[in-house]
């Protein structure tokens, strides 16, 4: 079946659904461009609850708990443009190459997602066209616009991770995630470690790769921007006080890094 674009719109995001892209501080002058691929856990109305109970839809499989509060406050503190995605990663994961199986997961951490079973190619394409593409198109547009204005862009992709995975407790409070950038990640590691009270993961609990990630490889590496992912452990940002404290800490650390980058003529 061939769908025209108007039919597409009526079949996934309807008039009662909000747009996928959420932005804060679009006029912010900070060199840091913040992204949050797993900011929200909305589900387009037409998809119901994807066949999952509310308890599952509040878990990490659906989004990155705590990161929205951190991202909002960090954007505010830094005067940094934040581009975030409001829909659940179970609808389509905006940090996976869209043609991989994990982009629209049938099973996520041992939980089967009934609403993703037997998905037609058209249905999958529609999720990409209406959620994934607008989000990444917007990041692209903003990076282009900043370059045209002569504004530097240092890409920071914000995520949160579960304190326990597959029965094993994760010791890190925060981790940097990177692949090809040799500038920002070591600076971040150095500054975070000098805080003195943090267990800092170096490419832990995950490392970035072209197969398992999208935002860093595509927007950061392919465009030659300094970049890093930041992962914060979810139990540390499970309430507003935690979110605020981490946003303040990261704003201070990133502010120090900005000073260093300016001094060295990197931005
Ligand atoms: Zn994430």
Boltz pocket constraint, residues with backbone or C-beta under 6 A from the ligand:
constraints:
  - pocket:
      binder: B
      contacts: [[A, 37], [A, 38], [A, 63], [A, 64], [A, 158], [A, 159], [A, 160]]
      max_distance: 6.0
